[in-house]
Amino acid sequence: MTSNQNTDQNRHNRQFDKAAETLKANADKSAEQTTQFADAARDGVNKLVDLNERAAENTQHIVQKGVETASHQARQAADRFSRTLGYTGEGSERLARQSKQNMEAVVRCGTVITQAFQDTSRIWLSLSQKQWQRNLDGLNKLARAKSVQEYSAIQSELVREGLQSMVQDGKAISETSARAIEEAGKTFSGIAQQG
């Protein structure tokens, strides 16, 4: 009888060892796939960041050219308007100076807003890249959990970290936007004081 018990125990041990090896192999394979997915996602986000930066630069260039063209056309229109109404001398110079200052303010404000757009885009992409990495790291942690309790603890920690990051990220974006609005306001205030 002891021989049967030993045989049964040995068979049970082998089955347990085989199941443990299979579980470990699956966990290793899952971790490897998660790492490959993380690398692919990181590459994709990096390409997206590069593409967005090029798009932001192109947008800034287009906006700058558009504002410069509008400024030039406005100056020409102001000159024609002055000549048509017969403004000469000091009145014409004052009108031209004021028109030029207003267009310069529009150009500077356009530049400030375009720069703020670029900065905000960079921040968004950087934050999304960091969030991707946090999510992938979290998946790796969850995949390595050895018990339901450990899994639950990791999951609640990830939720807390995600909310904390969301608050910090929102603060960074709102601070950048507030600086841009303040800078645009200063541009127009400076022109109003000169006029």
BAFI-3210 file (N, C-alpha, C; in Angstrom, 3 decimals, decimal comma, padded with zeros to 6 digits):
// residues 195
n [1|2|3|4|5|6|7|8|9|10|11|12|13|14|15|16|17|18|19|20|21|22|23|24|25|26|27|28|29|30|31|32|33|34|35|36|37|38|39|40|41|42|43|44|45|46|47|48|49|50|51|52|53|54|55|56|57|58|59|60|61|62|63|64|65|66|67|68|69|70|71|72|73|74|75|76|77|78|79|80|81|82|83|84|85|86|87|88|89|90|91|92|93|94|95|96|97|98|99|100|101|102|103|104|105|106|107|108|109|110|111|112|113|114|115|116|117|118|119|120|121|122|123|124|125|126|127|128|129|130|131|132|133|134|135|136|137|138|139|140|141|142|143|144|145|146|147|148|149|150|151|152|153|154|155|156|157|158|159|160|161|162|163|164|165|166|167|168|169|170|171|172|173|174|175|176|177|178|179|180|181|182|183|184|185|186|187|188|189|190|191|192|193|194|195]
n.u [000,805|001,917|003,651|001,958|000,939|003,249|003,821|001,550|001,901|004,338|003,558|001,658|003,347|004,968|003,050|002,296|004,759|005,053|002,825|003,541|005,855|004,739|003,063|005,001|006,403|004,364|003,947|006,466|006,442|004,274|005,247|007,382|005,983|004,551|006,644|007,585|005,330|005,297|007,673|007,036|004,838|006,071|007,834|005,931|004,670|006,850|007,278|004,886|005,173|007,336|006,137|004,047|005,509|006,751|004,450|003,478|005,525|005,320|002,741|003,148|004,875|003,212|001,147|002,642|003,557|001,076|000,124|002,106|001,685|-000,942|-000,440|001,232|-000,514|-002,465|-001,039|-000,539|-003,179|-003,905|-002,184|-003,167|-005,749|-005,228|-004,117|-006,309|-008,222|-006,935|-005,205|-002,356|001,027|001,462|-000,927|-001,295|001,042|000,695|-001,578|-000,559|001,495|000,011|-001,535|000,494|001,553|-000,651|-000,879|001,596|001,202|-000,774|000,670|002,691|001,071|-000,090|002,208|002,849|000,598|000,780|003,202|002,430|000,556|002,243|003,858|001,921|001,062|003,416|003,632|001,265|001,820|004,144|003,154|001,269|002,936|004,375|002,243|001,523|003,820|003,644|001,263|002,022|004,084|002,531|000,904|002,862|003,539|001,084|000,949|002,899|001,896|001,338|-000,779|-004,303|-004,756|-002,375|-002,575|-004,894|-003,956|-001,917|-003,415|-005,107|-003,181|-002,214|-004,470|-004,678|-002,206|-002,645|-004,775|-003,518|-001,492|-003,076|-004,142|-001,784|-000,844|-002,915|-002,628|-000,099|-000,646|-002,628|-001,163|000,692|-001,043|-002,139|000,136|000,561|-001,752|-001,410|000,947|000,052|-001,822|-000,122|001,203|-000,804|-001,450|000,900|000,953|-001,368|-000,631|001,390|000,010]
n.v [-001,179|001,234|001,521|002,017|004,447|006,004|005,923|007,182|009,661|010,464|010,614|012,641|014,717|014,978|015,779|018,191|019,569|019,656|021,212|023,573|024,238|024,676|026,825|028,714|028,921|029,959|032,388|033,567|033,741|035,437|037,727|038,306|038,831|041,048|042,836|043,039|044,181|046,574|047,739|048,049|049,761|051,977|052,709|053,407|055,588|057,330|057,831|059,094|061,368|062,629|063,104|064,809|066,981|067,884|068,576|070,618|072,490|073,032|074,093|076,377|077,773|078,188|079,712|081,940|082,929|083,516|085,523|087,438|088,042|089,038|091,260|092,774|093,274|094,699|096,971|098,035|098,527|100,421|102,489|103,095|103,832|106,089|107,797|108,029|109,331|111,607|112,042|113,471|114,112|114,545|113,324|111,170|109,740|109,084|107,420|105,362|104,431|103,561|101,554|099,827|099,096|097,765|095,571|094,371|093,593|091,668|089,813|089,091|088,048|085,921|084,389|083,804|082,315|080,182|079,074|078,339|076,399|074,492|073,887|072,867|070,676|069,146|068,625|067,124|064,877|063,931|063,351|061,401|059,444|058,805|057,825|055,550|054,037|053,707|052,226|049,889|048,993|048,521|046,425|044,464|044,153|043,190|040,808|039,353|038,826|036,771|035,930|036,318|038,317|039,817|040,649|042,254|044,254|045,392|046,287|048,238|050,043|050,861|052,159|054,305|055,602|056,251|058,122|060,110|060,863|061,852|064,176|065,660|065,882|067,327|069,706|070,578|071,048|073,048|075,098|075,724|076,651|078,869|080,492|081,107|082,563|084,731|085,831|086,542|088,457|090,403|091,218|092,575|094,529|095,994|097,199|098,741|100,601|101,932|103,153]
n.w [000,000|000,734|-001,299|-003,443|-002,568|-002,569|-005,301|-006,311|-005,073|-006,220|-008,903|-008,673|-007,813|-010,098|-011,947|-010,779|-010,894|-013,671|-014,354|-013,038|-014,441|-016,975|-016,384|-015,626|-018,053|-019,661|-018,340|-018,729|-021,521|-021,855|-020,568|-022,272|-024,654|-023,819|-023,405|-026,036|-027,183|-025,759|-026,681|-029,396|-029,169|-027,974|-030,028|-031,948|-030,666|-030,492|-033,225|-033,763|-032,163|-033,470|-035,970|-035,185|-034,205|-036,552|-037,974|-036,340|-036,596|-039,337|-039,361|-037,792|-039,481|-041,713|-040,550|-039,720|-042,211|-043,353|-041,618|-041,992|-044,698|-044,562|-042,958|-044,609|-046,760|-045,408|-044,676|-047,224|-048,013|-046,099|-046,809|-049,399|-048,693|-047,126|-049,062|-050,774|-049,190|-048,822|-046,740|-045,530|-044,676|-041,215|-040,209|-041,942|-041,461|-038,755|-038,901|-040,509|-038,833|-036,608|-037,816|-038,607|-036,084|-035,001|-036,745|-036,288|-033,662|-034,040|-035,534|-033,673|-031,650|-033,024|-033,403|-030,731|-029,978|-031,770|-030,925|-028,357|-029,001|-030,154|-027,913|-026,151|-027,638|-027,665|-024,938|-024,507|-026,116|-024,906|-022,367|-023,025|-023,993|-021,681|-020,168|-021,657|-021,207|-018,427|-018,315|-019,685|-018,023|-015,793|-016,750|-016,994|-014,286|-013,314|-014,723|-013,473|-011,005|-008,184|-006,755|-006,081|-004,236|-004,402|-007,051|-006,886|-005,153|-006,694|-008,849|-007,636|-006,842|-009,335|-010,361|-008,548|-009,074|-011,743|-011,587|-010,076|-011,867|-013,932|-012,778|-012,312|-014,949|-016,167|-014,789|-015,708|-018,422|-018,257|-017,034|-019,046|-021,032|-019,696|-019,452|-022,151|-022,791|-021,088|-022,162|-024,749|-024,019|-022,903|-025,179|-026,636|-024,752|-024,612|-027,143|-027,001|-025,075|-026,408|-028,450]
ca.u [000,000|002,819|004,214|000,939|000,877|004,452|003,652|000,556|002,533|005,318|002,797|001,084|004,456|005,359|001,994|002,407|005,957|004,762|001,903|004,316|006,712|003,872|002,655|006,173|006,659|003,323|004,227|007,631|006,009|003,421|006,132|008,124|005,051|004,262|007,819|007,574|004,242|005,740|008,646|006,317|004,036|007,016|008,265|004,792|004,484|007,970|006,998|003,789|005,746|008,088|005,177|003,335|006,425|006,881|003,177|003,411|006,459|004,709|001,614|003,702|005,396|002,066|000,486|003,537|003,491|-000,253|000,050|002,976|000,986|-002,058|000,143|001,698|-001,686|-003,129|-000,246|-000,809|-004,544|-003,893|-001,540|-004,121|-006,843|-004,720|-003,993|-007,645|-008,893|-006,152|-004,369|-000,959|001,855|001,417|-002,103|-001,018|002,102|000,110|-002,438|000,315|002,186|-000,966|-001,854|001,670|001,607|-001,730|-000,533|002,702|000,614|-001,446|001,734|003,294|000,080|-000,160|003,411|002,709|-000,424|001,328|004,185|001,676|-000,006|003,340|004,227|000,850|001,119|004,557|003,296|000,284|002,476|005,044|002,329|000,672|004,027|004,621|001,105|001,692|004,858|003,084|000,303|002,759|004,741|001,463|000,546|003,937|003,382|-000,092|001,258|003,785|001,218|001,329|-002,020|-005,400|-004,547|-001,300|-003,151|-005,792|-003,144|-001,246|-004,445|-005,537|-002,045|-002,187|-005,580|-004,269|-001,146|-003,257|-005,507|-002,524|-000,856|-004,054|-004,203|-000,520|-000,785|-003,856|-002,017|000,980|-001,252|-003,308|-000,131|001,219|-002,081|-002,243|001,297|000,343|-002,778|-000,783|001,883|-000,743|-002,379|000,962|001,466|-001,815|-001,337|002,047|000,546|-002,358|000,087|002,149|-000,930]
ca.v [000,000|002,384|001,638|002,710|005,828|006,670|006,064|008,246|010,915|010,814|011,037|013,945|015,678|015,210|016,580|019,534|020,170|019,927|022,354|024,751|024,585|025,232|028,141|029,585|029,151|030,875|033,700|034,104|034,081|036,610|038,865|038,614|039,460|042,380|043,653|043,319|045,124|047,855|048,296|048,474|050,928|053,075|053,142|054,092|056,887|058,179|058,272|060,048|062,614|063,257|063,585|065,950|068,122|068,403|069,224|071,871|073,426|073,443|074,963|077,669|078,433|078,612|080,815|083,088|083,476|084,099|086,780|088,403|088,447|089,896|092,511|093,511|093,729|095,729|098,198|098,584|099,055|101,657|103,521|103,482|104,530|107,427|108,609|108,271|110,323|112,838|112,216|113,734|114,601|113,948|112,451|109,952|109,003|108,528|106,320|104,272|103,919|102,814|100,346|098,946|098,565|096,789|094,354|093,731|092,922|090,469|088,865|088,568|087,214|084,682|083,616|083,318|081,270|079,024|078,469|077,690|075,188|073,525|073,461|072,024|069,405|068,386|068,150|066,052|063,678|063,431|062,755|060,148|058,470|058,365|057,009|054,251|053,293|053,318|051,145|048,663|048,538|047,975|045,102|043,543|043,863|042,336|039,477|038,651|038,625|035,357|035,596|037,248|039,456|040,627|041,229|043,332|045,335|046,048|046,971|049,451|050,975|051,399|053,103|055,497|056,274|056,811|059,343|061,105|061,332|062,640|065,495|066,355|066,174|068,419|070,927|070,996|071,590|074,311|076,109|076,125|077,455|080,141|081,314|081,577|083,613|085,891|086,401|087,197|089,667|091,389|091,736|093,591|095,639|096,811|097,985|099,731|101,654|102,703|103,911]
ca.w [000,000|000,752|-002,638|-004,244|-002,102|-003,076|-006,750|-006,496|-004,651|-007,258|-010,083|-008,324|-007,823|-011,488|-012,557|-010,208|-011,483|-015,076|-014,373|-012,634|-015,575|-018,017|-015,903|-015,720|-019,482|-020,133|-017,750|-019,435|-022,871|-021,715|-020,262|-023,495|-025,581|-023,282|-023,688|-027,469|-027,409|-025,209|-027,612|-030,596|-028,802|-027,755|-031,360|-032,564|-030,019|-030,912|-034,589|-033,666|-031,624|-034,560|-036,954|-034,619|-034,154|-037,924|-038,311|-035,584|-037,233|-040,605|-039,022|-037,368|-040,678|-042,521|-039,844|-039,771|-043,580|-043,537|-040,867|-042,673|-045,918|-044,154|-042,475|-045,781|-047,498|-044,599|-044,825|-048,553|-048,007|-045,297|-047,627|-050,449|-048,019|-046,752|-050,282|-051,306|-048,354|-048,832|-045,562|-045,869|-043,579|-039,876|-040,081|-042,694|-040,742|-037,535|-039,320|-040,962|-037,641|-035,822|-038,568|-038,519|-034,714|-034,834|-037,483|-035,569|-032,497|-034,535|-035,906|-032,430|-030,966|-033,802|-033,086|-029,350|-029,958|-032,476|-030,024|-027,278|-029,592|-030,253|-026,555|-025,628|-028,379|-027,153|-023,589|-024,659|-026,631|-023,865|-021,315|-023,505|-024,057|-020,300|-019,743|-022,316|-020,498|-017,121|-018,552|-020,025|-016,787|-014,964|-017,285|-016,608|-012,855|-013,153|-015,271|-012,537|-009,715|-007,808|-006,056|-006,326|-003,351|-004,973|-008,260|-006,452|-004,605|-007,823|-009,627|-006,934|-006,903|-010,697|-010,475|-007,791|-009,829|-012,952|-011,216|-009,668|-013,095|-014,666|-012,133|-012,581|-016,382|-016,399|-014,239|-016,616|-019,640|-017,955|-016,791|-020,352|-021,675|-018,979|-019,843|-023,521|-022,742|-020,454|-023,137|-025,791|-023,400|-022,786|-026,528|-026,974|-023,787|-025,018|-028,310|-026,562|-024,351|-027,381|-029,270]
c.u [000,859|003,444|003,229|000,833|002,078|004,335|002,666|001,160|003,545|004,615|002,198|002,166|004,888|004,316|002,064|003,612|005,718|003,836|002,641|005,222|005,901|003,437|003,798|006,478|005,632|003,549|005,408|007,246|005,145|004,255|006,912|007,222|004,701|005,417|007,870|006,484|004,651|006,733|007,965|005,487|004,929|007,505|007,155|004,570|005,611|007,762|005,881|004,279|006,500|007,151|004,449|004,236|006,606|005,601|003,050|004,337|005,896|003,545|002,110|004,193|004,248|001,360|001,336|003,483|002,141|-000,387|000,920|002,314|-000,168|-001,549|000,574|000,507|-002,426|-002,369|-000,501|-002,203|-004,614|-003,255|-002,482|-005,276|-006,428|-004,636|-005,367|-008,351|-008,104|-005,376|-002,943|-000,238|001,672|000,235|-001,886|000,020|001,550|-000,763|-001,601|001,022|001,238|-001,338|-000,711|001,768|000,535|-001,401|000,634|002,188|-000,077|-000,407|002,350|002,334|-000,070|001,028|003,316|001,711|000,065|002,350|003,488|001,050|001,061|003,717|003,183|000,835|002,254|004,254|002,317|000,956|003,422|004,257|001,705|001,733|004,331|003,486|001,156|002,698|004,359|002,110|001,002|003,493|003,708|001,016|001,607|003,816|002,202|000,187|002,128|003,143|001,087|000,060|-003,073|-005,228|-003,469|-001,810|-004,038|-005,012|-002,448|-002,253|-004,881|-004,419|-001,976|-003,303|-005,222|-003,220|-001,701|-004,011|-004,554|-001,835|-001,802|-004,144|-002,942|-000,419|-001,717|-003,312|-000,935|000,403|-001,920|-002,294|000,456|000,215|-002,199|-001,071|001,105|-000,676|-002,203|000,160|001,142|-001,356|-001,339|001,260|000,476|-001,768|-000,208|001,700|-000,442|-001,669|000,889|001,244|-001,482]
c.v [001,259|002,599|002,354|004,174|006,607|006,918|007,189|009,608|011,384|011,324|012,423|015,016|016,004|016,083|018,021|020,263|020,544|021,143|023,642|025,207|025,217|026,641|029,136|029,915|030,128|032,286|034,354|034,558|035,344|037,858|039,286|039,320|040,868|043,318|044,016|044,336|046,514|048,521|048,823|049,728|052,152|053,612|053,913|055,475|057,836|058,700|059,301|061,393|063,355|063,864|064,828|067,183|068,729|069,140|070,564|072,919|073,930|074,391|076,342|078,443|078,980|079,801|082,079|083,744|084,146|085,443|087,840|088,931|089,393|091,253|093,387|094,080|094,820|097,054|098,842|099,199|100,366|102,790|104,018|104,287|105,948|108,333|108,971|109,365|111,622|113,076|112,430|114,148|113,812|112,997|111,127|109,096|108,354|107,323|105,108|103,624|103,059|101,508|099,345|098,309|097,501|095,479|093,622|092,993|091,635|089,403|088,250|087,657|085,883|083,780|083,016|082,164|080,012|078,305|077,741|076,394|074,106|072,987|072,512|070,669|068,530|067,801|066,984|064,761|063,070|062,738|061,447|059,057|057,921|057,464|055,630|053,409|052,827|052,157|049,831|048,109|047,907|046,602|044,065|043,160|042,911|040,919|038,665|038,391|037,128|034,943|036,639|038,502|040,393|041,344|042,425|044,521|046,118|046,869|048,270|050,497|051,634|052,425|054,410|056,290|056,928|058,100|060,462|061,695|062,222|064,065|066,296|066,764|067,336|069,746|071,452|071,640|072,930|075,419|076,610|077,020|078,825|081,066|081,894|082,711|084,883|086,597|087,124|088,495|090,769|092,014|092,848|094,769|096,572|097,701|099,074|100,889|102,519|103,632|105,041]
c.w [000,000|-000,615|-003,558|-003,860|-002,624|-004,577|-007,052|-006,147|-005,702|-008,522|-009,838|-008,361|-009,243|-012,196|-012,068|-010,805|-012,943|-015,211|-014,006|-013,767|-016,695|-017,642|-016,019|-017,171|-020,056|-019,605|-018,450|-020,837|-022,844|-021,435|-021,502|-024,510|-025,118|-023,564|-025,170|-027,808|-026,914|-026,154|-028,872|-030,308|-028,621|-029,097|-032,064|-031,982|-030,425|-032,331|-034,604|-033,142|-032,723|-035,602|-036,444|-034,549|-035,538|-038,327|-037,594|-036,197|-038,555|-040,360|-038,616|-038,581|-041,524|-041,871|-039,930|-041,153|-043,831|-042,841|-041,531|-043,944|-045,586|-043,682|-043,646|-046,555|-046,728|-044,686|-046,177|-048,615|-047,224|-046,085|-048,718|-049,853|-047,648|-047,969|-050,831|-050,512|-048,258|-047,550|-046,020|-044,609|-042,305|-039,697|-040,779|-041,986|-039,480|-037,860|-039,747|-039,775|-036,804|-036,512|-038,476|-037,129|-034,494|-035,538|-036,819|-034,333|-032,915|-034,888|-034,653|-031,688|-031,696|-033,514|-031,691|-029,296|-030,665|-031,599|-028,874|-027,774|-029,691|-028,881|-025,979|-026,328|-027,882|-025,776|-023,684|-025,118|-025,601|-022,762|-021,776|-023,618|-022,660|-019,811|-020,385|-021,552|-019,133|-017,287|-018,859|-018,808|-015,848|-015,436|-016,920|-015,133|-012,627|-013,649|-014,311|-011,177|-009,427|-007,076|-006,402|-005,472|-003,915|-006,230|-007,898|-005,919|-005,723|-008,617|-008,935|-006,931|-008,288|-010,903|-009,757|-008,556|-011,090|-012,661|-010,819|-010,912|-013,887|-014,091|-012,443|-014,053|-016,735|-015,908|-015,180|-017,879|-019,364|-017,661|-018,102|-021,074|-021,016|-019,336|-021,243|-023,545|-022,133|-021,427|-024,254|-025,258|-023,269|-024,135|-026,879|-026,008|-024,171|-026,192|-027,898|-025,839|-025,319|-028,173|-028,517]
res [m|t|s|n|q|n|t|d|q|n|r|h|n|r|q|f|d|k|a|a|e|t|l|k|a|n|a|d|k|s|a|e|q|t|t|q|f|a|d|a|a|r|d|g|v|n|k|l|v|d|l|n|e|r|a|a|e|n|t|q|h|i|v|q|k|g|v|e|t|a|s|h|q|a|r|q|a|a|d|r|f|s|r|t|l|g|y|t|g|e|g|s|e|r|l|a|r|q|s|k|q|n|m|e|a|v|v|r|c|g|t|v|i|t|q|a|f|q|d|t|s|r|i|w|l|s|l|s|q|k|q|w|q|r|n|l|d|g|l|n|k|l|a|r|a|k|s|v|q|e|y|s|a|i|q|s|e|l|v|r|e|g|l|q|s|m|v|q|d|g|k|a|i|s|e|t|s|a|r|a|i|e|e|a|g|k|t|f|s|g|i|a|q|q|g]
***
